Amino acid sequence: MDRLSLKATERTILGKKVKKLRKAGLIPGHVFGNQIDTEHVSVDGREFLKIFHLAGETGLIDLKIGDEKVKPVLVRGVQYDPVRHDPLNIDFYQVDLKQKVTVPVPLVLKGEQPESVHMGETVVLQTLAEIQVEALPTDLVENIEVDIAPLKNVDDTITVAQLIYDRSLLNVLADPEEIVVKLAPAVTEEMKKLLEEQAAEAAAAVEAAQPEEGVEVKEGEEVTEAGGEGEEPVGELKQEEQTEEGKSKENQQEQKPE
């Protein structure tokens, strides 16, 4: 990967005061690394976005601090505003060009999709979007391409072991049998079963909403729990029986001699 260059300025403004830098179009950041002192810097926001678009998290950047210092760094993290999505802070990791680093490398699909995908019968599922790679900073790659041309039939897969990259420079830290991409049915068996269950539930709901055979429901009339026209609900009958029973007890008490 080509070396990119980004200008930076030593930063003395810290804490909440960095808001002034952001208003001026600058992004605060800091440079850290193994056995080095952390250094606070600021970079031009627009220039950083251009470089970061090209470098990502695997591209080596020459961070030029002032007129004298040049540090080889990787972008290890960017904090964004949750609403505006503007970068708020940058973590630059200073690397030793003679020591290997571990970084996530994106996996990018390439190649023509099988005809069954265009027919709507299958879909290409990417189950692994990136992979951890160990390499010297100067040997890092922007991404690893995955050719999907071998996918012909349902359940065909491409695993980590089948990825094509320079194994003399990169050490992939993943299970060789882990699936990167597979060709799957457009509608899986689980999805089919779920759709059938939903259809059965809908049919049962429609059937339950239909009146019973032989029962004619006229406008303004209700079908009682007993199913007969004009009958009182069971609850009202019980309430009336309880009322009559209470009146009978009151009469008995009044007839008792004093």
Backbone as JSON, one array per atom type, in Angstrom:
{
  "sequence": "MDRLSLKATERTILGKKVKKLRKAGLIPGHVFGNQIDTEHVSVDGREFLKIFHLAGETGLIDLKIGDEKVKPVLVRGVQYDPVRHDPLNIDFYQVDLKQKVTVPVPLVLKGEQPESVHMGETVVLQTLAEIQVEALPTDLVENIEVDIAPLKNVDDTITVAQLIYDRSLLNVLADPEEIVVKLAPAVTEEMKKLLEEQAAEAAAAVEAAQPEEGVEVKEGEEVTEAGGEGEEPVGELKQEEQTEEGKSKENQQEQKPE",
  "N": [[0.84, -1.18, 0.0], [0.53, 2.23, -0.81], [2.37, 4.89, 0.73], [0.87, 7.42, 2.58], [0.47, 10.91, 3.32], [0.05, 13.2, 6.01], [-0.5, 16.31, 7.44], [0.15, 17.64, 10.69], [-0.33, 19.37, 13.82], [1.32, 20.25, 16.82], [-0.44, 20.01, 19.85], [-1.66, 22.03, 22.44], [-3.96, 22.7, 23.64], [-6.32, 21.28, 25.67], [-8.78, 18.97, 27.07], [-12.12, 20.22, 27.66], [-11.79, 22.49, 26.22], [-11.14, 21.93, 23.64], [-13.21, 22.26, 21.95], [-13.04, 24.7, 20.72], [-11.12, 24.22, 18.8], [-12.45, 22.47, 17.07], [-14.47, 24.12, 16.1], [-12.92, 25.69, 14.52], [-12.39, 24.08, 12.42], [-10.59, 22.06, 12.9], [-9.43, 18.84, 14.02], [-9.02, 17.31, 17.09], [-6.48, 15.07, 18.28], [-4.48, 12.21, 19.3], [-1.24, 10.77, 19.53], [-0.07, 7.57, 20.06], [1.75, 4.68, 21.23], [3.83, 1.69, 21.38], [5.87, 1.78, 24.1], [6.34, 4.55, 23.86], [5.96, 8.06, 24.48], [2.79, 9.57, 24.86], [1.52, 11.85, 22.49], [-0.06, 14.92, 21.89], [-2.04, 16.13, 19.27], [-3.33, 18.07, 16.48], [-5.33, 18.04, 13.53], [-6.17, 19.09, 10.18], [-9.6, 19.01, 9.45], [-10.93, 18.42, 6.95], [-8.79, 17.56, 5.35], [-7.95, 15.32, 6.76], [-10.18, 13.58, 6.47], [-10.06, 13.02, 3.74], [-7.62, 11.61, 3.55], [-8.1, 9.5, 5.31], [-10.16, 8.2, 4.02], [-8.79, 7.0, 1.96], [-6.82, 5.49, 3.25], [-7.99, 4.05, 5.38], [-8.1, 1.72, 8.1], [-5.87, 0.25, 7.75], [-3.97, 1.4, 6.19], [-0.76, 2.83, 5.94], [0.34, 5.85, 7.32], [2.22, 8.78, 6.96], [2.66, 10.84, 9.45], [3.14, 14.14, 9.67], [4.43, 16.14, 11.95], [4.59, 19.36, 12.69], [7.56, 20.97, 11.47], [9.65, 19.18, 11.54], [9.31, 16.56, 12.67], [8.36, 13.3, 11.64], [6.11, 10.74, 11.76], [5.4, 7.33, 11.4], [2.19, 6.13, 11.21], [-0.88, 4.41, 12.09], [-4.4, 4.67, 11.72], [-6.16, 4.12, 14.5], [-8.58, 4.48, 15.67], [-11.6, 6.38, 15.5], [-13.56, 8.83, 16.9], [-16.94, 9.73, 16.67], [-19.41, 12.32, 16.26], [-22.57, 11.68, 17.64], [-24.9, 12.61, 16.44], [-24.44, 14.44, 14.24], [-22.43, 13.07, 13.02], [-19.86, 13.9, 12.58], [-16.26, 13.72, 12.72], [-14.81, 13.61, 15.93], [-12.58, 13.05, 17.48], [-9.32, 11.61, 17.15], [-7.43, 8.61, 17.12], [-4.14, 7.96, 16.72], [-1.89, 5.43, 15.95], [1.4, 4.91, 16.56], [3.78, 3.12, 14.75], [6.33, 0.58, 14.73], [8.35, 0.07, 12.1], [9.66, -2.29, 11.75], [8.45, -4.18, 13.24], [5.76, -6.48, 13.57], [2.24, -5.86, 13.21], [-1.17, -6.16, 14.28], [-4.15, -6.01, 12.57], [-7.58, -5.3, 11.54], [-8.69, -6.45, 8.43], [-10.67, -5.6, 5.66], [-12.97, -7.76, 3.9], [-13.69, -8.09, 0.58], [-16.16, -8.67, -1.77], [-16.01, -10.0, -5.07], [-16.56, -10.55, -8.62], [-18.89, -12.3, -10.81], [-22.27, -12.82, -9.99], [-24.06, -15.93, -9.55], [-26.44, -17.3, -11.94], [-28.76, -18.12, -10.7], [-29.12, -16.33, -8.65], [-29.85, -13.98, -9.97], [-32.27, -14.86, -10.88], [-33.76, -14.87, -8.65], [-33.77, -17.04, -7.0], [-31.73, -17.76, -5.26], [-29.41, -16.38, -2.8], [-26.42, -14.51, -2.19], [-24.63, -14.84, 0.66], [-22.68, -13.03, 2.81], [-20.85, -13.94, 5.42], [-18.7, -13.18, 6.88], [-17.18, -10.2, 7.34], [-14.77, -8.9, 7.76], [-11.31, -9.58, 8.58], [-8.86, -10.58, 10.93], [-5.49, -9.69, 10.6], [-2.02, -10.31, 10.68], [0.95, -8.56, 10.19], [3.88, -6.9, 8.85], [3.96, -3.33, 9.08], [4.46, -2.13, 6.6], [3.66, -4.06, 4.83], [0.98, -4.36, 4.88], [-2.34, -4.7, 3.56], [-4.98, -3.1, 1.69], [-7.44, -4.4, 1.44], [-8.84, -7.74, 1.22], [-9.69, -9.55, -1.56], [-12.53, -11.48, -2.45], [-13.39, -13.94, -4.57], [-16.42, -14.76, -5.94], [-17.16, -16.42, -7.97], [-16.89, -19.3, -7.97], [-19.17, -20.17, -6.65], [-21.89, -22.04, -7.25], [-24.01, -23.85, -6.71], [-26.69, -24.34, -4.31], [-25.74, -23.96, -0.93], [-23.05, -24.03, -1.48], [-19.81, -22.97, -0.49], [-17.28, -20.55, 0.52], [-14.35, -20.65, 2.26], [-12.13, -19.46, 4.9], [-9.68, -20.68, 4.46], [-9.62, -20.83, 1.71], [-9.16, -18.32, 0.77], [-7.43, -15.92, -1.24], [-4.31, -14.61, -0.99], [-1.14, -13.03, -0.24], [0.67, -15.23, 1.35], [3.21, -15.22, 2.32], [3.61, -12.75, 3.32], [1.41, -11.98, 4.82], [-0.27, -12.98, 7.77], [-3.03, -14.65, 8.5], [-5.32, -14.47, 11.08], [-7.42, -16.5, 11.85], [-9.89, -19.14, 11.96], [-9.28, -21.67, 9.66], [-11.43, -23.09, 8.58], [-13.59, -21.48, 8.84], [-16.51, -19.97, 7.52], [-16.66, -17.69, 4.88], [-18.27, -16.72, 2.81], [-21.4, -17.76, 1.37], [-23.69, -19.62, -0.74], [-27.05, -19.37, -0.57], [-30.5, -20.51, -0.25], [-33.08, -18.37, -1.53], [-35.38, -18.25, -0.04], [-35.31, -19.68, 2.99], [-35.62, -22.92, 4.63], [-36.5, -22.57, 7.23], [-37.68, -20.08, 7.02], [-39.73, -20.69, 5.23], [-41.29, -22.42, 6.83], [-42.07, -20.65, 8.82], [-43.63, -18.84, 7.34], [-45.69, -20.55, 6.54], [-46.84, -21.16, 9.03], [-47.75, -18.64, 9.79], [-49.65, -18.19, 7.77], [-51.48, -20.23, 8.4], [-52.36, -19.41, 10.92], [-53.6, -16.99, 10.24], [-55.7, -17.96, 8.64], [-57.13, -19.43, 10.54], [-57.97, -17.38, 12.22], [-59.72, -15.97, 10.55], [-61.68, -17.92, 10.16], [-62.65, -18.22, 12.77], [-63.9, -15.83, 13.11], [-66.25, -16.05, 11.65], [-69.87, -16.46, 11.77], [-71.67, -19.09, 13.58], [-72.89, -22.06, 11.97], [-76.28, -22.13, 10.96], [-77.11, -20.21, 12.72], [-78.65, -17.21, 12.72], [-77.81, -13.92, 12.56], [-79.34, -10.99, 13.24], [-79.6, -7.53, 12.42], [-78.85, -5.36, 15.04], [-79.35, -7.24, 16.99], [-78.06, -9.58, 19.4], [-75.99, -12.45, 19.82], [-76.24, -14.65, 22.41], [-74.34, -16.19, 25.1], [-75.38, -18.68, 25.38], [-76.28, -19.1, 22.91], [-78.87, -18.69, 22.07], [-81.61, -16.7, 20.84], [-82.53, -13.73, 22.41], [-82.13, -14.65, 24.97], [-80.99, -14.21, 28.3], [-77.78, -13.16, 29.41], [-75.5, -15.41, 31.03], [-74.16, -14.41, 33.27], [-75.87, -12.35, 34.16], [-78.09, -13.82, 34.96], [-77.15, -15.24, 37.16], [-76.64, -13.12, 38.87], [-79.22, -12.17, 39.29], [-80.37, -14.37, 40.6], [-78.9, -14.38, 42.97], [-79.8, -12.0, 44.07], [-82.55, -12.53, 44.58], [-82.25, -14.57, 46.44], [-81.12, -13.16, 48.54], [-83.27, -11.46, 49.28], [-85.08, -13.35, 50.22], [-83.85, -14.28, 52.56], [-83.95, -11.96, 54.1], [-86.72, -11.69, 54.54], [-87.23, -13.97, 56.1], [-85.85, -13.32, 58.45], [-87.38, -11.15, 59.37], [-89.78, -12.44, 60.09], [-89.19, -13.87, 62.4], [-89.93, -14.31, 65.84], [-89.76, -11.72, 68.37]],
  "CA": [[0.0, 0.0, 0.0], [1.32, 3.46, -0.9], [2.43, 5.71, 1.93], [0.14, 8.67, 2.51], [1.05, 11.93, 4.19], [-0.93, 14.07, 6.65], [0.11, 17.32, 8.3], [-0.42, 17.78, 12.04], [0.25, 20.42, 14.65], [1.34, 19.94, 18.24], [-1.61, 20.61, 20.49], [-1.57, 22.35, 23.87], [-5.34, 22.85, 24.12], [-6.81, 19.98, 26.11], [-10.05, 18.97, 27.78], [-13.31, 20.77, 27.0], [-11.41, 23.63, 25.38], [-10.91, 21.5, 22.25], [-14.35, 22.7, 21.14], [-12.57, 25.83, 19.91], [-10.42, 23.66, 17.64], [-13.44, 21.92, 16.14], [-15.13, 25.25, 15.44], [-11.97, 26.22, 13.54], [-12.19, 23.08, 11.37], [-9.52, 21.14, 13.28], [-9.83, 17.68, 14.81], [-8.0, 16.93, 18.07], [-6.09, 13.66, 18.29], [-3.24, 11.94, 20.03], [-0.38, 9.72, 18.98], [0.42, 6.67, 21.11], [2.41, 3.5, 20.69], [4.54, 0.85, 22.32], [7.05, 2.38, 24.74], [6.54, 5.94, 23.47], [5.1, 8.99, 25.2], [1.65, 10.05, 24.09], [1.66, 13.22, 22.01], [-1.34, 15.49, 21.5], [-1.93, 16.83, 17.99], [-4.56, 18.41, 15.8], [-5.19, 17.96, 12.07], [-7.26, 19.7, 9.43], [-10.69, 18.04, 9.32], [-11.17, 18.0, 5.56], [-7.64, 16.82, 4.87], [-7.96, 14.01, 7.4], [-11.21, 12.74, 5.87], [-9.55, 12.57, 2.44], [-6.58, 10.59, 3.78], [-8.7, 8.33, 5.97], [-10.93, 7.5, 2.99], [-7.84, 6.2, 1.18], [-6.01, 4.6, 4.09], [-8.74, 3.2, 6.29], [-7.37, 1.36, 9.31], [-4.72, -0.58, 7.39], [-3.0, 2.17, 5.4], [0.29, 3.51, 6.7], [0.32, 7.3, 7.1], [3.32, 9.58, 7.51], [2.1, 11.99, 10.15], [4.16, 15.17, 9.75], [4.12, 17.02, 13.07], [5.46, 20.53, 12.56], [8.51, 21.0, 10.35], [10.76, 18.25, 11.72], [8.97, 15.18, 13.03], [7.51, 12.48, 10.79], [5.85, 9.48, 12.47], [4.54, 6.37, 10.68], [1.07, 5.81, 12.09], [-2.13, 3.84, 11.61], [-5.57, 5.19, 12.41], [-6.69, 3.04, 15.32], [-9.94, 4.75, 16.12], [-12.15, 7.72, 15.27], [-14.79, 9.07, 17.64], [-17.83, 10.56, 15.86], [-20.58, 12.94, 16.88], [-23.68, 10.74, 17.43], [-25.98, 13.23, 15.67], [-23.95, 14.98, 12.97], [-21.48, 12.08, 12.48], [-18.56, 14.52, 12.31], [-15.21, 13.18, 13.59], [-14.53, 14.43, 17.11], [-11.26, 12.77, 18.03], [-8.62, 10.58, 16.37], [-6.34, 7.87, 17.75], [-3.08, 7.54, 15.8], [-0.97, 4.47, 16.58], [2.73, 4.95, 15.96], [4.26, 1.75, 14.58], [7.73, 0.3, 14.43], [8.29, -0.54, 10.77], [10.3, -3.6, 11.79], [7.66, -5.07, 14.08], [4.45, -6.79, 13.01], [1.05, -5.36, 13.89], [-2.41, -6.89, 13.98], [-5.22, -5.08, 12.19], [-8.68, -5.92, 10.78], [-8.66, -6.17, 6.99], [-11.98, -5.88, 5.06], [-13.11, -8.76, 2.84], [-14.51, -7.48, -0.47], [-16.62, -9.64, -2.76], [-15.89, -9.63, -6.48], [-16.99, -11.62, -9.52], [-20.28, -12.33, -11.26], [-23.17, -13.67, -9.22], [-24.64, -17.01, -10.37], [-27.72, -17.0, -12.58], [-29.86, -18.37, -9.75], [-29.33, -15.1, -7.88], [-30.61, -13.07, -10.82], [-33.61, -15.42, -11.01], [-34.43, -14.73, -7.36], [-33.85, -18.34, -6.34], [-30.7, -17.84, -4.24], [-28.75, -15.14, -2.41], [-25.04, -14.65, -1.74], [-24.54, -14.37, 2.03], [-21.33, -12.82, 3.33], [-20.93, -14.15, 6.86], [-17.5, -12.61, 7.5], [-16.93, -8.94, 6.64], [-13.36, -8.54, 7.9], [-10.51, -10.65, 9.17], [-7.65, -10.09, 11.6], [-4.27, -10.03, 9.87], [-0.76, -9.9, 11.29], [1.95, -8.3, 9.15], [4.65, -5.68, 9.01], [3.17, -2.17, 8.64], [4.67, -1.84, 5.16], [3.09, -5.16, 4.04], [-0.47, -4.4, 5.05], [-3.13, -4.49, 2.34], [-6.21, -2.35, 1.91], [-8.5, -5.39, 1.62], [-8.64, -9.03, 0.57], [-10.82, -9.79, -2.44], [-13.11, -12.83, -2.42], [-14.03, -14.24, -5.85], [-17.6, -15.6, -5.7], [-17.46, -17.19, -9.18], [-17.06, -20.74, -7.74], [-20.47, -20.49, -6.06], [-22.81, -22.48, -8.31], [-25.17, -24.54, -6.18], [-27.08, -24.01, -2.94], [-24.85, -24.42, 0.14], [-21.63, -23.87, -1.83], [-19.2, -21.99, 0.42], [-15.87, -20.2, 0.43], [-13.84, -20.56, 3.63], [-10.91, -18.68, 5.11], [-8.58, -21.4, 3.85], [-9.66, -20.65, 0.26], [-8.85, -16.93, 0.41], [-6.2, -15.73, -2.01], [-3.49, -13.48, -0.53], [0.28, -13.37, -0.16], [0.9, -15.87, 2.64], [4.57, -14.93, 2.79], [3.6, -11.43, 3.96], [0.28, -11.84, 5.73], [-0.66, -14.13, 8.6], [-4.43, -14.49, 8.83], [-5.61, -15.01, 12.41], [-8.8, -16.99, 11.84], [-10.05, -20.57, 11.72], [-9.31, -21.93, 8.21], [-12.72, -23.65, 8.16], [-14.66, -20.49, 9.01], [-17.14, -19.62, 6.24], [-16.62, -16.28, 4.52], [-19.44, -16.43, 1.99], [-22.08, -18.98, 0.95], [-24.86, -19.46, -1.6], [-28.17, -19.88, 0.2], [-31.81, -20.32, -0.89], [-33.68, -17.06, -1.31], [-36.26, -18.48, 1.1], [-34.8, -20.85, 3.69], [-36.64, -23.83, 5.16], [-37.05, -21.95, 8.43], [-38.57, -19.01, 6.57], [-40.92, -21.35, 4.68], [-42.1, -22.92, 7.94], [-42.65, -19.49, 9.48], [-44.69, -18.33, 6.47], [-46.81, -21.49, 6.61], [-47.48, -20.98, 10.32], [-48.46, -17.37, 9.75], [-50.82, -18.38, 6.92], [-52.44, -21.05, 9.14], [-52.93, -18.57, 11.98], [-54.51, -16.04, 9.61], [-56.89, -18.71, 8.23], [-57.88, -19.76, 11.75], [-58.59, -16.15, 12.71], [-60.85, -15.69, 9.68], [-62.71, -18.92, 10.43], [-63.23, -17.95, 14.07], [-64.71, -14.62, 13.01], [-67.49, -16.36, 10.96], [-70.94, -16.94, 12.66], [-71.89, -20.53, 13.54], [-73.86, -22.52, 10.97], [-77.65, -22.25, 11.47], [-77.43, -19.09, 13.59], [-78.81, -16.01, 11.91], [-77.62, -12.74, 13.38], [-80.01, -9.85, 12.65], [-79.05, -6.23, 12.79], [-79.34, -4.87, 16.32], [-79.5, -8.35, 17.93], [-76.82, -10.2, 19.85], [-76.03, -13.87, 20.11], [-75.79, -14.82, 23.78], [-73.4, -17.29, 25.29], [-76.1, -19.93, 25.18], [-76.52, -19.23, 21.48], [-80.27, -18.49, 21.76], [-81.99, -15.31, 20.63], [-83.32, -13.14, 23.46], [-81.77, -15.18, 26.27], [-80.16, -13.32, 29.1], [-76.44, -13.7, 29.65], [-75.36, -16.24, 32.22], [-73.75, -13.58, 34.4], [-77.01, -11.62, 34.67], [-78.95, -14.78, 35.64], [-76.56, -15.51, 38.46], [-76.81, -11.93, 39.69], [-80.63, -12.1, 39.68], [-80.6, -15.42, 41.58], [-78.32, -13.94, 44.23], [-80.67, -10.95, 44.61], [-83.74, -13.2, 45.11], [-81.85, -15.31, 47.65], [-80.95, -12.19, 49.62], [-84.58, -11.01, 49.72], [-85.7, -14.43, 50.98], [-83.24, -14.29, 53.9], [-84.45, -10.8, 54.84], [-88.09, -12.0, 54.96], [-87.17, -14.94, 57.21], [-85.43, -12.62, 59.65], [-88.48, -10.32, 59.84], [-90.83, -13.28, 60.65], [-88.77, -14.44, 63.67], [-90.5, -13.57, 67.0], [-88.76, -10.97, 69.14]],
  "C": [[0.88, 1.24, 0.0], [1.26, 4.22, 0.4], [1.72, 7.03, 1.67], [0.72, 9.64, 3.54], [-0.06, 12.84, 4.72], [-0.21, 15.03, 7.59], [-0.63, 17.42, 9.62], [0.32, 18.88, 12.78], [0.23, 19.97, 16.1], [0.24, 20.71, 18.95], [-1.38, 20.79, 21.98], [-2.96, 22.54, 24.48], [-5.9, 21.47, 24.43], [-8.17, 20.11, 26.77], [-11.19, 19.54, 26.96], [-12.97, 21.93, 26.08], [-11.2, 23.24, 23.91], [-12.09, 21.85, 21.35], [-13.96, 23.86, 20.24], [-11.86, 25.33, 18.66], [-11.42, 23.16, 16.61], [-14.18, 23.03, 15.4], [-14.24, 25.85, 14.36], [-11.68, 25.22, 12.43], [-11.09, 22.09, 11.65], [-10.08, 19.99, 14.12], [-8.72, 17.35, 15.8], [-7.71, 15.43, 17.99], [-4.87, 13.46, 19.16], [-2.54, 10.75, 19.39], [0.14, 8.89, 20.14], [1.06, 5.47, 20.45], [3.13, 2.73, 21.78], [5.82, 1.55, 22.79], [7.36, 3.79, 24.18], [5.58, 6.81, 24.26], [3.98, 9.47, 24.28], [1.84, 11.52, 23.72], [0.32, 13.71, 21.48], [-1.15, 16.34, 20.25], [-3.31, 17.27, 17.53], [-4.3, 18.39, 14.3], [-6.38, 18.67, 11.41], [-8.34, 18.66, 9.13], [-10.9, 17.53, 7.91], [-10.02, 17.16, 5.03], [-7.6, 15.42, 5.47], [-8.98, 13.08, 6.75], [-10.77, 12.2, 4.51], [-8.55, 11.43, 2.62], [-7.19, 9.32, 4.38], [-9.54, 7.53, 4.99], [-10.03, 6.59, 2.17], [-7.14, 5.14, 2.03], [-6.83, 3.62, 4.9], [-7.93, 2.92, 7.55], [-6.15, 0.49, 9.02], [-3.66, 0.18, 6.61], [-2.03, 2.92, 6.28], [0.32, 4.98, 6.31], [1.57, 7.91, 7.72], [2.72, 10.83, 8.13], [3.21, 13.01, 10.38], [3.75, 16.2, 10.8], [5.1, 18.19, 13.03], [6.36, 20.41, 11.34], [9.55, 19.89, 10.42], [10.34, 16.79, 11.89], [8.03, 14.53, 12.01], [7.35, 11.11, 11.46], [4.97, 8.57, 11.61], [3.42, 5.91, 11.61], [-0.03, 5.07, 11.32], [-3.27, 4.5, 12.36], [-6.22, 4.04, 13.17], [-8.11, 3.28, 15.81], [-10.33, 6.19, 15.84], [-13.46, 7.81, 16.05], [-15.64, 10.07, 16.86], [-18.94, 11.17, 16.72], [-21.8, 12.06, 16.6], [-24.81, 11.3, 16.58], [-25.5, 13.65, 14.29], [-22.97, 14.05, 12.27], [-20.15, 12.73, 12.03], [-17.5, 13.89, 13.21], [-14.88, 14.14, 14.72], [-13.12, 14.25, 17.64], [-10.65, 11.6, 17.27], [-7.53, 9.94, 17.22], [-5.36, 7.44, 16.66], [-2.13, 6.59, 16.55], [0.36, 4.49, 15.84], [3.32, 3.54, 15.92], [5.78, 1.74, 14.41], [7.73, -0.48, 13.12], [8.92, -1.93, 10.72], [9.55, -4.6, 12.65], [6.26, -5.26, 13.49], [3.33, -6.21, 13.88], [-0.15, -6.22, 13.48], [-3.53, -5.89, 13.73], [-6.35, -5.85, 11.51], [-8.63, -5.49, 9.32], [-10.02, -6.52, 6.39], [-11.9, -6.98, 4.0], [-14.12, -8.23, 1.82], [-14.87, -8.53, -1.51], [-16.42, -9.1, -4.17], [-16.36, -10.81, -7.32], [-18.49, -11.57, -9.8], [-21.11, -13.28, -10.4], [-23.76, -14.76, -10.11], [-26.02, -16.62, -10.89], [-28.89, -17.18, -11.62], [-30.14, -17.16, -8.87], [-30.17, -14.11, -8.67], [-32.05, -13.55, -11.0], [-34.41, -15.32, -9.7], [-34.53, -16.02, -6.58], [-32.85, -18.47, -5.18], [-30.18, -16.45, -3.91], [-27.32, -15.47, -1.98], [-24.94, -14.03, -0.35], [-23.08, -14.24, 2.44], [-21.4, -12.89, 4.85], [-19.72, -13.61, 7.61], [-17.11, -11.38, 6.7], [-15.47, -8.49, 6.71], [-12.63, -9.65, 8.63], [-9.25, -10.05, 9.79], [-6.4, -10.61, 10.89], [-3.06, -9.5, 10.63], [0.29, -9.73, 10.2], [2.79, -7.09, 9.54], [3.83, -4.51, 8.48], [3.3, -1.89, 7.14], [4.08, -2.92, 4.26], [1.58, -5.24, 4.13], [-1.18, -4.1, 3.72], [-4.42, -3.77, 2.69], [-7.39, -3.28, 2.16], [-8.06, -6.7, 0.98], [-9.88, -9.31, -0.26], [-11.23, -11.27, -2.39], [-13.88, -13.04, -3.72], [-15.19, -15.2, -5.62], [-17.98, -16.44, -6.92], [-17.63, -18.68, -8.92], [-18.41, -21.12, -7.15], [-21.48, -20.8, -7.17], [-24.11, -23.03, -7.76], [-25.46, -24.1, -4.75], [-26.16, -24.71, -1.94], [-23.39, -24.48, -0.27], [-21.05, -22.76, -0.96], [-17.77, -21.68, 0.0], [-15.38, -19.96, 1.85], [-12.58, -19.71, 3.68], [-9.73, -19.36, 4.42], [-8.5, -21.19, 2.33], [-9.37, -19.21, -0.18], [-7.51, -16.84, -0.3], [-5.5, -14.46, -1.54], [-2.05, -13.95, -0.44], [0.6, -13.91, 1.24], [2.31, -15.67, 3.17], [4.63, -13.6, 3.53], [2.52, -11.3, 5.03], [0.02, -13.13, 6.49], [-2.1, -13.88, 9.06], [-4.74, -15.2, 10.14], [-7.09, -15.4, 12.49], [-8.8, -18.48, 11.56], [-10.14, -20.81, 10.21], [-10.65, -22.43, 7.7], [-13.87, -22.67, 8.32], [-15.18, -20.03, 7.65], [-17.12, -18.11, 6.04], [-17.89, -15.88, 3.76], [-20.07, -17.76, 1.56], [-23.26, -18.63, 0.05], [-26.02, -20.15, -0.9], [-29.48, -19.7, -0.57], [-32.35, -18.94, -0.59], [-34.67, -17.11, -0.15], [-35.81, -19.77, 1.78], [-35.95, -21.72, 4.19], [-37.29, -23.24, 6.41], [-38.04, -20.84, 8.05], [-39.86, -19.6, 6.0], [-41.86, -21.81, 5.8], [-42.8, -21.77, 8.65], [-43.8, -18.92, 8.66], [-45.92, -19.24, 6.51], [-47.57, -21.34, 7.93], [-48.29, -19.69, 10.36], [-49.73, -17.47, 8.91], [-51.9, -19.19, 7.65], [-53.11, -20.25, 10.23], [-53.93, -17.57, 11.4], [-55.81, -16.73, 9.19], [-57.76, -19.06, 9.43], [-58.6, -18.54, 12.3], [-59.81, -15.79, 11.87], [-62.0, -16.64, 9.96], [-63.4, -18.65, 11.75], [-64.14, -16.74, 14.04], [-66.05, -14.87, 12.33], [-68.55, -16.83, 11.95], [-71.15, -18.44, 12.49], [-72.98, -20.88, 12.54], [-75.24, -22.67, 11.61], [-78.06, -21.11, 12.38], [-77.47, -17.84, 12.76], [-78.72, -14.8, 12.84], [-78.24, -11.56, 12.67], [-79.41, -8.57, 13.18], [-79.67, -5.77, 14.1], [-79.53, -5.95, 17.35], [-78.13, -8.94, 18.25], [-77.04, -11.68, 20.05], [-75.45, -14.07, 21.48], [-74.85, -16.0, 23.88], [-74.08, -18.63, 25.07], [-76.45, -20.14, 23.72], [-77.96, -18.99, 21.1], [-80.61, -17.02, 21.66], [-82.84, -14.85, 21.8], [-83.0, -13.69, 24.83], [-80.87, -14.21, 27.0], [-78.78, -13.95, 29.3], [-76.37, -14.43, 30.97], [-75.04, -15.4, 33.43], [-74.91, -12.86, 35.01], [-77.96, -12.55, 35.41], [-78.43, -15.05, 37.04], [-76.77, -14.33, 39.39], [-78.25, -11.83, 40.19], [-80.94, -13.14, 40.74], [-80.07, -15.01, 42.94], [-79.2, -12.88, 44.89], [-81.91, -11.55, 45.25], [-83.41, -13.94, 46.41], [-81.68, -14.36, 48.82], [-82.26, -11.69, 50.15], [-85.25, -12.06, 50.58], [-85.15, -14.47, 52.39], [-83.75, -13.12, 54.72], [-85.86, -11.05, 55.36], [-88.1, -12.96, 56.13], [-86.79, -14.26, 58.52], [-86.55, -11.75, 60.22], [-89.58, -11.15, 60.49], [-90.45, -13.91, 61.98], [-89.37, -13.61, 64.83], [-89.4, -12.87, 67.74], [-88.57, -11.6, 70.49]]
}
